[in-house]
Amino acid sequence: MVVLYPDAHRPLAEAETFGSDVGGAEFNVATSLARMGIPTAWISRLGDDGFGERIRATATDAGLDLSAVETDDSRPTGIYVKETTSGPHGAGTRMHYYRSGSAASAIGPGTLAADPAASILRDAAIVHTSGITAAISDSAAQAVASLRETTGPATTISVDLNHRPRLWHGRDTAPLDALVGQAGTLFVGADEAEAYFGHSDPQRLFDAHPLLERVVLKDDSRRASSYLREGEETHVACLTVEVVEPVGAGDAFAAGYLAGLSEGRSAAACLRLGHALAALTLIGHGDRPLTVPDARERDLLADAPDATWSAWHVHPGDIPWRTSS
């Protein structure tokens, strides 16, 4: 989707000019992975319009495989608007989505069943999606509810719950339940798990979802934890970050973690990479990391002593693993 934001962070009612960027949950994850040199394909649909061209250009620059991105000449590319708000805890961000009837909302089972998407899904080591896709339309819900039928037997399905109550208001969440039921890896916030599942107990999640092998539980600004069905659990504290804007940090975390997973790194290293990419998103106004760690920097992040990790402070003027390497 294309992101619009009022210049000078003015309220929408007073805004006269807007800046623009590109974002969206799976898009953010995919472009971050591709920028790190990890072969990544994106399956989606775009309108035959300037916004669609903007997204394609951004994806191409990131190195994404776009062979399974369809162009729809009758539906527009979706957009969303970010509005800066004020409250008792300081500035925040409110999102306004305009994607009903968009090209992406027409994703359906047929999108995934036809080549080249079908071949990509069969051959992929990891297929990542989120609860937002399940919520954008009935056809998209049907597509992700049967995702396992389209993937290869060795493919890990990765799901970021991304439960947005506003998107599901008055609707049956059965498609989201079905998506979670296919997941081998589940990303979920602790508060989000409490709200959706009624608890944040990884063992209860494993018991309820037989295909689930890994739960990655994010506890806001404290820590993130990785739990394996076999019993192993790993905890890594968050980096200290000077936050500019929080939007997109969860997607960046998933990208960092999946990068570590695809490179065969330890659970602790995967969590560290997740934290690092989240930090690189938090220090900017965009929905994606300002920059991504190259292979050498990923090694440094993975291998840094705990004391060094704990001392790092990330802010717009300093990325500590870069200045210390």
C-alpha positions in Angstrom: 0.0 0.0 0.0 1.0 3.6 -0.4 1.3 5.6 2.8 0.3 9.3 3.0 1.2 11.5 5.9 0.5 15.2 6.4 3.5 17.4 6.1 4.6 19.0 9.5 2.5 16.2 11.2 -0.6 18.4 11.0 -4.0 17.0 11.9 -5.8 15.6 8.8 -8.5 18.3 9.0 -5.8 21.0 8.7 -3.5 19.3 6.3 -2.9 20.8 2.8 0.2 18.9 1.6 1.2 15.3 2.1 4.3 13.2 1.9 4.2 9.6 0.7 5.9 6.3 1.3 5.2 2.6 0.8 4.2 0.0 3.5 2.0 -2.9 4.5 2.6 -5.8 6.9 3.9 -8.5 4.5 5.5 -5.9 2.2 7.5 -4.5 5.1 8.8 -8.0 6.0 9.5 -9.0 2.4 11.5 -5.9 1.5 13.5 -6.0 4.7 14.5 -9.6 4.0 15.3 -8.9 0.4 17.5 -5.9 1.4 19.5 -8.3 3.5 20.2 -10.4 0.5 17.8 -13.2 1.4 16.0 -14.4 -1.7 12.4 -13.3 -1.2 9.3 -13.3 -3.4 6.1 -11.2 -2.7 2.7 -12.4 -3.7 0.1 -9.6 -4.1 -2.1 -7.6 -6.4 -1.6 -3.9 -7.4 -3.8 -1.5 -9.3 -2.8 -0.3 -12.8 -2.0 3.2 -11.5 0.8 5.4 -10.3 0.6 4.1 -6.8 1.0 0.6 -8.0 4.1 1.7 -10.0 5.5 3.4 -6.9 5.2 0.1 -5.0 6.7 -1.9 -7.8 9.7 0.4 -8.0 10.3 0.3 -4.2 10.0 -3.5 -4.3 12.4 -3.8 -7.2 14.9 -1.5 -5.5 14.8 -3.8 -2.5 15.5 -6.9 -4.7 12.1 -8.6 -4.3 10.9 -11.2 -6.8 7.7 -9.7 -8.2 6.8 -12.4 -10.7 3.7 -13.3 -8.6 2.4 -9.8 -8.3 -0.7 -9.3 -10.4 -1.8 -6.0 -12.0 -5.6 -5.3 -11.7 -6.8 -2.8 -14.3 -10.2 -2.4 -12.6 -9.3 -1.9 -9.0 -7.1 0.7 -7.4 -4.0 0.3 -5.3 -4.9 0.6 -1.6 -3.6 3.5 0.5 -3.5 4.4 4.2 -2.9 7.7 5.9 -0.8 8.2 9.1 -2.0 10.9 11.4 0.1 12.1 14.4 -2.0 12.4 17.5 -1.4 13.7 21.0 -2.3 12.1 24.3 -1.3 11.9 28.0 1.7 9.8 27.1 3.0 12.0 24.3 2.6 11.8 20.5 1.1 8.8 18.8 0.1 7.6 15.4 -3.4 6.9 14.2 -3.9 4.9 11.0 -6.7 5.5 8.4 -7.1 2.7 5.9 -8.6 3.0 2.4 -8.4 -0.4 0.9 -12.0 -1.6 0.5 -12.3 -2.6 -3.1 -8.6 -2.3 -3.7 -6.6 -4.7 -6.0 -5.1 -6.5 -3.0 -8.6 -7.1 -1.5 -9.4 -9.3 -4.5 -6.7 -11.8 -3.5 -8.4 -15.2 -3.3 -7.7 -18.9 -3.5 -7.2 -18.6 -7.3 -4.4 -16.1 -6.8 -2.4 -18.7 -4.9 -3.4 -21.7 -7.0 -2.0 -20.3 -10.3 1.6 -20.1 -11.4 3.9 -18.4 -10.7 2.5 -18.0 -7.2 1.8 -21.7 -6.9 5.3 -22.7 -7.7 6.8 -20.1 -5.3 4.6 -21.4 -2.5 5.5 -25.0 -3.2 9.2 -24.3 -3.2 9.5 -21.8 -0.4 11.3 -22.7 2.8 9.2 -20.1 4.7 5.9 -18.5 3.8 5.0 -15.5 5.9 1.7 -13.8 6.2 -0.4 -12.0 8.8 -3.8 -11.6 10.3 -4.3 -8.4 8.5 -4.4 -10.2 5.1 -7.1 -12.5 6.5 -9.2 -9.4 7.5 -9.1 -7.4 4.3 -11.8 -9.3 2.4 -13.8 -12.6 2.4 -11.8 -13.8 -0.6 -8.4 -13.1 1.1 -9.7 -14.8 4.2 -10.5 -17.9 2.1 -7.0 -17.8 0.6 -5.1 -17.7 3.8 -7.5 -20.2 5.6 -6.3 -22.8 3.1 -2.7 -21.7 2.8 -1.3 -25.1 3.9 -2.9 -26.7 0.9 -0.7 -24.6 -1.4 2.7 -25.0 0.2 5.2 -27.7 0.0 5.4 -30.4 2.8 8.7 -28.9 4.1 7.5 -25.3 4.1 7.2 -23.5 7.4 4.2 -21.2 7.5 5.0 -18.1 9.6 2.1 -16.0 10.9 2.2 -12.6 12.6 -1.1 -12.6 14.4 -1.5 -8.8 13.9 -5.0 -8.9 15.4 -6.7 -5.6 14.7 -10.1 -5.5 16.4 -11.4 -2.7 14.2 -10.9 -4.9 11.1 -12.8 -7.7 12.7 -15.6 -5.7 14.2 -18.9 -7.6 13.8 -17.2 -10.3 11.8 -16.4 -14.0 12.6 -12.7 -14.5 13.3 -12.8 -18.1 12.1 -10.5 -17.3 9.1 -7.9 -15.9 11.5 -8.3 -19.0 13.7 -7.8 -21.2 10.7 -4.6 -19.2 9.7 -3.1 -19.6 13.2 -4.0 -23.3 13.0 -1.7 -23.7 10.0 1.3 -21.8 11.5 4.6 -23.5 12.3 5.9 -20.2 13.6 3.7 -17.6 15.4 4.6 -14.0 16.2 2.4 -12.4 18.8 2.6 -9.7 21.4 2.0 -10.6 25.0 -0.9 -8.2 25.4 -2.3 -9.2 22.0 -2.2 -12.9 23.0 -4.1 -12.1 26.2 -6.7 -10.1 24.2 -7.2 -12.7 21.4 -6.5 -16.1 23.0 -7.4 -15.1 26.6 -3.8 -16.0 27.7 -0.2 -15.7 26.7 1.0 -19.2 27.7 3.1 -20.8 24.9 2.4 -24.3 26.2 -1.4 -23.8 25.9 -0.8 -22.5 22.4 1.1 -25.6 21.5 -1.6 -27.8 22.9 -4.3 -26.0 21.0 -2.4 -25.9 17.6 -0.8 -29.2 16.7 1.2 -27.8 13.8 2.8 -25.0 15.8 6.5 -25.6 16.5 7.7 -22.1 17.5 6.1 -19.2 19.4 7.8 -15.8 19.4 6.3 -13.7 22.2 7.0 -10.0 22.2 6.6 -8.1 25.5 6.6 -4.5 24.3 9.8 -2.7 25.2 11.0 -5.3 27.7 12.1 -8.4 25.9 11.1 -11.0 23.2 11.1 -14.7 23.8 11.2 -17.7 21.6 9.5 -21.0 22.7 9.9 -24.3 21.0 7.4 -27.1 21.2 10.2 -29.4 22.5 10.6 -27.2 25.5 13.5 -24.9 24.8 12.9 -21.2 25.6 15.1 -18.2 24.9 14.7 -14.6 26.1 16.5 -11.5 24.8 16.0 -8.0 26.2 15.1 -5.2 23.9 17.7 -2.7 22.8 17.4 0.8 24.3 16.0 3.0 21.5 15.1 6.6 21.1 11.7 6.1 19.5 10.6 8.5 16.7 7.6 6.4 15.6 6.5 2.9 16.4 4.6 1.9 13.2 6.3 -1.0 11.3 8.5 -2.1 14.2 6.6 -5.4 14.6 7.1 -6.2 10.9 10.7 -5.4 11.1 11.1 -7.6 14.1 9.6 -10.5 12.2 11.9 -9.9 9.3 15.0 -9.9 11.5 13.9 -13.1 13.2 13.1 -14.8 9.9 16.4 -13.7 8.5 18.2 -15.4 11.4 16.1 -18.5 11.0 16.8 -18.7 7.2 20.5 -18.4 8.0 20.4 -21.2 10.5 21.2 -19.0 13.5 20.5 -19.7 17.2 17.2 -18.6 18.8 19.1 -15.9 20.7 20.6 -14.6 17.5 17.2 -14.6 15.7 15.7 -12.6 18.6 18.7 -10.1 18.5 18.3 -9.6 14.7 14.6 -9.0 15.3 15.3 -6.4 18.0 17.9 -4.7 15.7 15.6 -4.3 12.8 12.8 -3.1 15.0 15.2 -0.5 16.4 16.1 0.6 12.9 12.5 1.2 12.2 11.7 2.9 15.5 14.3 5.7 14.9 12.6 6.9 11.7 9.2 8.0 10.5 8.9 5.3 7.8 7.2 1.9 8.2 10.4 0.1 7.2 14.0 0.1 8.7 16.1 3.1 7.8 18.8 0.6 6.9 19.5 -3.1 7.4 22.5 -4.9 8.7 24.7 -6.6 6.2 26.0 -10.2 6.7 29.0 -9.0 8.7 26.9 -6.8 10.9 24.4 -9.7 11.4 27.3 -11.8 12.7 28.4 -9.0 15.0 24.8 -8.6 16.4 24.6 -12.4 16.9 27.9 -12.7 18.6 28.2 -9.6 20.7 28.7 -10.2 24.4 25.6 -9.7 26.6 27.2 -6.7 28.3 27.8 -5.0 24.9 24.2 -5.8 23.8 22.8 -4.3 27.0 24.9 -1.1 26.6 23.9 -0.3 23.1 21.6 2.7 22.7 20.1 3.2 19.2 19.0 6.6 18.1 18.8 8.5 14.8 22.3 9.7 15.0 24.0 6.5 16.1 23.7 2.8 15.1 26.1 1.4 17.7 27.0 -1.9 16.0 28.1 0.1 13.0 30.2 2.7 14.9 31.8 0.0 17.1 32.7 -2.4 14.3 
